[in-house]
Amino acid sequence: MNALLRPSSIALIGASNRAGAPGRVMVDQARAGGFTGRLFPVNPRETEISGLTCVPNLAHIASHVDLAVIAVGEARTEAALSEVIDRGIPAAMIFAGCDGAGAEGDGVLARLTAMAREAGLALCGPNSMGFVNPSHGLNVMAYAPRVALRRGNIALIAQSGSAFSALTYNHDRLGFSLAVSTGREIATRSEDYLHWALDQPETGVIGLFQETARDPERFREALERAEACGIPVVILKVGRSEVAARFAASHSGAIAGNAAAYEAVFRAHNVIETHTLDDFAACLQMFSHVDPLALPDGRLAGVHDSGGEREMVVDRAEELDVPYAVLSAHTKARLADNLDAGLHPENPLDAWGSGKDFEPKINNMMNALITDPDVGVLGLFVDIRDGSWTSGTCVDALASASAASGKPGVVVSNFSGVNHAVMASDAIAAGLPVIEGTDEGLRAVRALFDWRDARRHANSPDPLPQIPPGIAAKWRIRLTEAAPLDEAEALSLLADYGIPTPRLARITSPADIEAAVATVGLPLVLKTAAPGVAHKSDVNGVIVGLQTADDVRAAYADLSARLGPMAIVAEMAPKGAELAFGILHDDSFGPLVMLATGGIWIELLKDRVVALPPFGPAGARRMIDRLRLGAMLTGARGRPPADLDAVADALARLSRLASDLGDLIAEMDVNPVLAGPGGCCAVDALLTPRTPAP
């Protein structure tokens, strides 16, 4: 990888004298970054390019070459790569797409892949927009950036050339230690760049624009390394299609979709997940300026120069769940001493009044806010403008307060169209992130708090539930047998792992009813156990509230006539909020555990959280807290509050089950799980077995 990303000499194949051509831009960019190694333009029709002696082919380069940059058309790329390999050059970069479109290119990508892998080549591309390593003075680009690249601590790894170009060619607020457009990754993959970046002392934060993890195990290893080193990883994951959900057998599979595994992996390793390029850049900028390991306890304090915009930001902060600090009486007194008449000492603060003596007052107020014990970040939510004395005074006061206190400050422009390029550049030089957009700024602040808090949770003990010896081995044998588990066996599996389930008994004919009623007790529920009926309520296969044996007989006569004689009776579970537990197996990352709003609403509301097993009760409680409808568990609208400790224990036990047996389970749907003040009970279960790969 060093030959690719820290070369001492570079051959530029396809170099050109034609102004504006990629081959000419490539040469000029290689020189513009301050690269101190040797450059060898290669073109049989030229003798000199941009002041450098040009050679006709690689054979004419007498000295060692680390990296060959191939900037020729697709039809000539295969021959060029072959020449690179024959010359013994250990690394290469290919700009061409190599799609294999048309008769001449058919199969070219497969041939390039085989060539590169057989040679053990470190290869960026094909279809790469290039890469930069500012600490090495290295610019490998075929298109000139619109702004000067700024050296910094962000390692950007982009599986999209457009995303790479958007951030490196246009965005002067991001400082990079590495930025690479990985292209088709036929040899060197994004996981390799991740590990390389983690080895570099310049790396302070990693940004990954990701379509897929081509090496899931190595990807998780990189995330584990980043987590151990305290290096934040910001990811924009695209391709969140739920197409696979159409083929799911359970509700759990239907509502999780393809994105579930990545969500679980990201959460397990404290990854900051974003969904737009603006949020991606905002979080990268925030974490590149703020060391989250040094972030103190506390929440957000906001300073505004407009009452109306303050209300707007407060509304958005509430929607985005960004917590504001509660100011001490001492801080409020300090603010009151500096506020004009009619303004109130509160958070967030409207600081602009008459403008009289504004400079000393805003400095005093910034210092009062940022030193409050409950403040972790001070945000200036102002539409700063170049040439504005007010804007400059506010930014200077924030920079001074941040430097003096050691706490981070951030500037957020509520309107991204304001002209403040010069002031933003000055603010960044002073150590302040400048983020465009209210939501983008608030989400970046929230990401900072979330990363800090999750890291602390990760270091807190969360012991796994204990399972009796032999249980896992017993069920591994059963799950490898040909006969699938029915509902009764699936519930028995849950019970063996300590998850509360109702008493039940099987019925295959009217003669079984009396003994079944005696075993279960009244009142009870009658459910079909007909093979192939996955969702019983969809076929009116569940009859509840049967009070007498005669009721059971009548209900069974109706049920068996419609759906066959196989049935079970179960005790009536106590009333409670309906949740759903689930286990899913992902081909890349293994078993996942899901918690969702349950009952008949599960697929409609799609209110769910996923996690990697195993985890303890504390991890389960954090999953419960993330449900959008979690209020139904805490006594909303007159409901009695559920025993959340019992729910968390049951969910943690399911995670043990998933960890022990998940390779043998394709999907498991436990729905509903009734949660009430007396505990919780798994009422129904559906398990689809899985044959593990050999």
N, C-alpha and C positions, 0 to 999 in steps of 0.2 A: 504493500500500500504506500510506503514511503516513496517508491519510484514513481508512483502515479501522482501523489499529492505533495511531495517534497522533492521533486527531481533536481538534479544538479545540471542536467543538460537535456535539451528538447529538440527533436526533429519536427519541423512544421511541413508536413506533406500536403501539397496543393497550395503552397504560398503563391501569392500573385502580386503583380505590380498595378493591377487595375484598381483604380480608386473606388472605394465603397464595396468592393467584392469581399465576400467572407474570407478568402485567402489573404487579402491585404489587411483587413481588419484584424485577423488572427495574429499576424506579425506585429502590427502596431500595438495591440493589446498586450502581447507577451512582453513588449519592451516598456509599456506604460506603467506597469505595476511596480517596477523597480527590481525585477528579477535579475540576480547577479550571476546566474549560471550561463552556460553557452547555448546559443540559439542557432539552429541550422535550417534555414529555408530550403525546401526541396521542390524543384521544378525544372524539368529538362529544357524548358524554353527560356529560362532567365539566368542571368549571371549575378545580378545583385538586386535585392529587394529591401527597401527602406534602410539602406546603408549596410546591409548584411550580405556577405558573400553567399550566393545560392549554389547548391549542388544539384546535379541531375537526378541522383538517386541515393539511397541509403548506403550503398556500397562505397560511395565517395567520401563518406564521413570516417575519418581515420580514428577518432577518439571514441570513448564510451558514450552511449546515449541511454538515458533512463526512460524517457517518455517520447512516444511518437504520437503527434496529433494529426489525425487524418481528416482533411477537409477537401475531399474529392467527391464526385458524384457517386451515386449508388452503384452504377455499373463498374466503377473502377475500385470500389472499396475493398472487395474481396482480394484482388491482386495486391493492393497496398498492405492489407493486414498480413497476407502471406509473406511479403517482403520484410515486414517488421519482425515476424516470428523467425524467419530465416536469419535475420541479422542478430537475433538474440536479445532484442530490446525487451525489457521485462514488463513494460506498461504501455498502454495505448488509449487513445480517446477518439471516438468516431462521432462526427456531427450528423452524417447522413442518416435518413430514417431506416433504410434497408427493409422496407416493407415487403419486398418480394412481389411488387405489383408488376404485372406484365410478364411475357415469356422470358425475357432476359433475366429477370430478378427472381423467378420462381425458386424457392428453396434457399435463397441466399442467407436468410436469417439463421436457418438451421445449420448451414455450413459454417457461417461465422462463429456460431455458438460452439460447434464441435472443435473448430480450430483454436479458439481462445481457451477453452477448457483443457484440451489436450496439451497445450503449451504452458498451462498454468499462468496465463497472462492476467495481470490486473488491468481491467478494461472498463472504462467509463463509456456507456452508450451501448449500441448505436442510438440515434435519435436523441442525442444530448445537446443541450444548449451551452454546455461548457461547465467550468468550475473555476473558483477563485480561492486562493489561500493567501490573504493579505499579509500575514506574518512572514511569508516566504517571498513576498513580492510577485506572486504568481497569478496571472490572469490568462485563462485559457478560454477565449470567447471568439465567436465568429461575427458577433454583432456588438457595436459599441454601446456601453451604458449611457443613459441620458444624464446621470449625476455621477460625481466622483464617489467611488466605493470607499466606505469608511471602515477603518480597521476597528475591530471590537472583539466581543467574546461570544457571539452567536454562531453556532455551527448549524447551518441550514442544509438539510438533505431533502431534495424535492423530487418526487416521482412524477412531476409535471414540469415540462419545460416552460410553460406559460407562467406558472406560479413562481418558478425560479426567476424568470425575466421580470415579472411584476415587482418582486421585492428587491432584486439586485440592480436592475437597470433604472429604476425610478424612485426608490424610497431612500432618501438620504438620512433618515432617522435611525436606521438600523446599522450597527457596526458588526462586521463579520470576522470571525476567525477562520471560517470555512463556509463556502456556499457551493453546492454541487447539484447539477441537474443529472440525475442518475440514468436517464434514458431507459432503454429496454432491459437493462440489468442482465445481459446474457452471461456474464461471468462475475463481475463484481456487483454485489447487491447492496441495497440500502443498509442492511444489517452490518455489512463490512465497514461502511462509512461511519455508522453509529459507534462501533467499537473503536475505530481509529480516532474519532473525535474525542471519545472518553479518555484516550491515552494522552491527549494534548493538554498541557498546562494552560493554554489560552482559552479553553472551552469553559464558558460560564453557564450557558443555557443551550439546549439543543432544540431545534425546530424541525419537525418532520411533516412534510406534505405527503400523505400516504394513500396509495390505492390499495396495496395489499402487502402483507408480510410474506415474502417468498420463502423465508427460512424461519418459521414461527419459533422454534426452539432457540435459535440464536438471537432472534428479536427479543424474546423474554429475558435472555441472559443479559442483553444490553440494557434493558430497562432495570433489571436488578442491579447492575453495576452503577447506573446513574443514580438510582435510589440510595445505594450504599454510600456513594460519593457526595450526595447532597446536591447533584446537578439537576435542575428542573428540566423536564422534557415537555415541550408543547407540540401537540399533534393536531393536524387537520386531516381527519380520516374521511375520504370520499368513497362512493360506491356502496352506500348503505341500503342497497336493494333488499326488499323482503320477498323476492321472487321465490326463494326456497321455502318460505312459509306455506306456500300453496300445497307443498308435499308433506307438511307436518301432520302427524297422526293425532297430536294432542293440542289442547289450548295453549300450553306453554310454548310449543314449537311455533304455533301460529302467530303469537304476539311478539316473540323474541326477534325473529328475522335474522338476517345475516350479520347485523351490527352487534348482536348481543355479546358475542365472544370478545370483540375488541373493547366494548364498554367494560366488560368484566376485567380484562387484562389491564386496561388503562387504570381502572380504579384500584386494582390490586397493587399497582406500582406507582401510584400517586402521579399519574400523567395528567397534565392540563390539556383537556380536550376542547377544541374550538370547532366552529362550523362555517366560518367565512374567512376570506383572506384578511379582511379588516380586523376581525377579532384575533386571528393568528398573529398578524403584525403587531397589534396592540399588546398582546401577552408577551411576545418576544421582546418588545421594547421595554415593557415593565420589568421583566425578569433579568434583562441585560443590565439594568440600572440598579435594581434592588436585590441585595443578597437575602433571599428568604430565610437562610439559616440564622441571620442576625435580626430578623424581623421581630420586634417585641410583641408581647401581648397587646391587645387593643383592637379597636375598630376604626371606622372612617370618621374623620372630621372634614367638613366641606366649607369652603369660603366662596361666596358669590358676590357679584356686584349688581344683582338684579333680583328683586323679590319674585317676579314672575318666573324667571328661569329657575330660581331655587325651587319653586313649587313643582315645576316640570321634572327636575332631577330627583326630588323626593319621591314623586310618583313612580318614576322608573326604578329607583333604588328599592322601593317596596316590592315592585313586580319582580325584580331580579334577585331579591332576598340578599341585598347588600346591607350589612348591619352598621348603624351609626353609633358612635361612642356616646355615652352618657357623661356629660361634663360635670366636674366637681364644682362645689360652691366657690372654691377659691378661683378656679378658671373663669367662672361666670362673673365674678367680681372684677377680675382683671379685664375682661372684655367690656364690661359696663363702663369702666373708667375711660375707654377709648372710643365708644360708640356715640354717634350723633343722636340728638333727640329723636324719639320715635322708633329707633332700632333696638332690638332686644338681644341679650346675650344668650344665644342658643345655638344648637348644632342641628343642621347646617346653619351657617351664619351669613346673613345679608350685611355686608360690611360697608357698603357705599351709602353715604349720606350727602352732606353738603360739599364734600371734597376738601374742606378746610383742614389743614395740618394732616392731610391724608397719609403722607409718607411715614412719619413717625407712628401714627396710629395703626396703620396696617402692619408695620413691623412688630409692634407690641402685640397686636391681636394674633398674628401668625405664631409668634413665640408662645403666647398663652395657650393656644390650641394644641400645638404640637407637643408641648411638655405635659399636657394633661395625662394622668396615668392610664386612662381608658382609650387613648388615641394611639393607634398603630400606624396610620397613614393619614397625611394631610393632603387633601385634594383642592386645587384651585379650579373651579368650574366656571371659567370665564372665556368669552370669545376674544382672546387676545388679538391685537391688531398691530402690524408694523407701524411705527411712528406714533403710537399712542402712549402718552406719558402714564396714563392710568394703568394700562396693561404692563408696561415695563416696570412700574413701581410694584405691582402685585407679584410679578414673576421674581423680581429681585428679592422681595421680602420672603417669598416662599423658599428660594434657594438659600438665603441666609439662615432662615429658621431650620431648614432641613440639615444644613451643614453643622450648625451649632448643637442640635439635639441628637444627631445620629439617626433620626427617624426619616423615612422616605417621604418625599413630596412628589406630587404628580400634577401636571397641568392637563386639564381636559377641556377641549373646545366643544361647546354644545352644537356649533354649526361648522361643518367641515369646509364650507366655502369661504371662510374668512381668510384674508390675505395676511399671513403672519410667518412667512418662510424664514425671514431674518431672525425674528424674535424666537421662533421655535429652535433654530440652530443655536442661538445663544443660550437658551434654556437647557438644551441637551448638553452643551459644553459645560454647563454648570451642574450637571448630574441629574437633571429633572427629565423624566419621560414627558413627551408632549403627544397626547393621544387625541385623534380626531373623532368626535362623536360621543354623545352622552352614554349610550348603551355600551359602546366599545370600552370607554373608560371605566364604567362601573363594573363591567364583566372582568376586566383586567384586575381591578382591585379585589373583586370577589375571588378570582383565581389565586391571587397572592395569599389571601387569608385561608382559602381552602387548602393550598399546598402546605402552608405552615401547620395548620391544625391536623391535617391527615398524617403528616410526618410524626407529630406527637402521639397520635393514636397508634401508629405503627410501632412505637417504642414502648407502648403500654402492654402489660400482660393481658392475654385473652385466652385462657386455657380452653382446650377442646373438651367437649363432653366425653365422659367415659362410657365405653360400650362393653358389655360382657364379653369375655373371651370366647372365641369360637363362632360368634355370630356372623362375622364377615365370611369366614370359610364356609359355613353352612349355606349361605345364600349365593356364594360364588358357584358352588356345585349346582344349586337349583337353577340359576340363571343360564347355565350352559346346557341344560337339558332342552330337548326339542319342544316340549309342551310349554306354551306361553303361560304366564301368570294371569289369573283372573283377578277380579277386584278383591275377593276375600284374601287371596294370597298376597296381593300387593299391600293391603292393609296390615296383614300379619307381618310383612317385612318392616313396615313403619313401626309397628308395635315393638318388634325385637330391638329396634334402635332407640326405644324409649319415647317415641312420639305418641301421644294419646290418641286412641282410636275407639270407636264404639264396639260394644259386644255384638256379635253377629252369628248367624247360623245359616246353613244352606238348606234349600228346599228344591226337591226334584219332582215331588208329587204331593197331592193333598194329604197323604199319609204322614208326611214329615212335619206338618204344620204344628201339631200339638207339642211335640218335643222342642221344636224351634222356638215357639212362644215361651215355653218354660225356661229355655236357656237364656233368651234375650230379655224377657219381661215386657210388660206393656206400659205405656203405648210404644209403638215401634214403626219402623219404615220398611216397606216392601219394595225391592228393586229387582229389575230383570238382571239375570246373569247370562243372557243369550250371547253365544259367541259372535264376535264381530260388531257388537253394539258398543261403540266407544263412548258416545255421549248420550246417556240414558234419558235425560230430560227432553232431548230432541224428539224422542219417539214415545213420549208419555210413559216412560219406563220406570218412574219413581212415584210411589204413592205414600204420602206421609200421614202421620197422625192417626194410625189405626189403633183404636182404643180397646177392642175386644177380639177374642179368637174368631168370633163369627165375622167381624170386619176383615180380619186377615184372610179367612176362607173366601169371602166374596171378592176381595181385591185380587187374590191369587187366581181365582177362576177367570176373571177378566184379563189379567196380565198374561197368564199362560195361553189363553186362547189367541191373543194377539201376537205374542213374542216368544212363545215356547215355554216349556216347563222349568227351565233352569232359572232359579231366583235365589235371593238371599233376603233375610230379615235382619234389621239392625236396630239397636236401641236409638231412641230419639236423642240427639245431641242437644245440649243446652243452647239457647238462643245466643247469638252474638254476631259481631261484624263478620262478613264473609271475605276471607283472604284466599289466595291460591299459592301453593308452593309448587315448584317444578324443578326437574333435572333435565338438562339437555346435553347432548354430546356434540362437540364441535370437532370436525376432522383436524383442524389445525392446533387447537388449544386444549382439547379434552373436555371433561365434564364441567358444566356450569350449573349454578343454583339460581333459581328465579323466585322472587317474591312479587306478588301482584294483588291488585284488587280482584276479588274472586266472585264466585257465583255466576249468574248469567251475564254479568257485565264485563267479564274478563276481556273478551275480544273487542268489545265496543269501546271501552275506556282506554285500553292498552296502557294502564298505569302500572308499570312494572320496573323492577330493579334487578340487575343480575350481578353475580359475584363468582369468583373462583373459589372452589372449596380446597381445604377445609377452613372454617373460621369458628371462633367462639361466640358466646352470647353478646359480647360487646360489639363485634363486627355485625352480628345479626341486628342489634338495636340500631346501628347506623343505617342499615338497609331499610328498616321500618321507618325511620325518620325521613327517608328520601321519598317515600310514597306521597304522591300528591294528595291522596285522600286519607292520609294518616290521621287527620283530625277525627275521623269516625272511630278511631281506637281510643281516643282520649276523652270521650264523653260529650261530643258535639251534639247539639239539638236534643238535649235531654237523655241521650243514650248513657247507660252506665259505662264507665271506662273499662277497657279490656285489661287483662293482666298481661302487660307487655313483657314482663320477665318470662312468663310461661311461653309466649309466642316466640321470643328470642331463643329460649332454650330449645324449643321444637325445631326452629329453623336451623340452629347450629347443629342439632342432631341430624337433620337432613343433609347438612354439608358433610358430616362424617360418612353418612351413607354414600353420598356422591363420590367422596374421596376413595372409599373402599371398593365400591362396586361400579363406579361411573363408566368404566371402560366396557361394561357389559350391558349398559342401559342406553338405548337411543334417546328415549324420552320418558319422563315420568311426570304425570299430571296429578297433583293432589289438590282437589277442588270440589267443594269448598273446605277450607279450614275455618271452623267457627271459633272466633275469639271473643270471649266475654269476661266478666269479672272473676269467674271461677276458674279460668284457665282457657285452654284451647283444645280442639278436637278435630282430627283429620277425618272427614266424613266419607270421602270417596277418593279412589285412587285408580289410575290407569297407567300401566307400565308396558312400554314397547321395548323388547330386548334388542341387543346389538351384538353382532358377532365381531369381536376385535380382529384387526388386521394381523396376519401371521408375522 
